[in-house]
């Protein structure tokens, strides 16, 4: 089965908004099987004879909620990069203090820099001193000239350098979590991303995950691999039952394909298509 089969299967599932993850397998499997039959004759000639094609869905437990870190972004600003880093470090030390107090691990990412150049003068910009005596002596014309000169003479360096860093913090237990968040706020944190409280996609969550748009709940490759292995084991059990019922003996695996990866909030789900050969 080529990659087109996977796309076709996914498209059919996504067209069913109310489908649950378990129901998704009911749609993906038949579609994959139908596409596979198209090239079955050629495949048999290339792989050494007829075989058995089955689909199955494996699962593995998602990581505990407490294992998903909280993310904050710390931004330091200044007229120079040195000033921006100093501001960032001061904020970071306050966050480290909170992490140490609540005994949670902290992981600091790489620093990113940006430079912003504001307009040379705005209504909020400081103005140089105005010579009011000249204004009183010269009337309205001199008054306008003096005000313009004051604006032009005002400091023009409006460049701001920002040094930002993303910090991941382990979550304390639920009883200590409110106090932990309050302590972060007291430390000056204003940018907190708790991935467990993101947008709720409801029944569409597994398919959002399939499209790679639910990175906050990605269980990691180790869990995906466990679910894939479980899917292949289930596929073999199905194939052995079918082969025995048809009076054949199941042979080795000739082809394996991952059809889709999703999750239902509790388990990572991997649908696989497996082609087995016959021993006789």
PyMOL commands that set and color helices and strands:
alter all, ss='L'
color gray80, all
select helices_A, chain A and resi 3-14+21-38+40-47+65-67+81-101+132-153+174-186+195-197+202-210+215-217+221-245
alter helices_A, ss='H'
color red, helices_A
select strands_A, chain A and resi 51-61+70-78+106-117+159-169+192-194+250-263+267-278
alter strands_A, ss='S'
color yellow, strands_A
deselect
rebuild
show_as cartoon
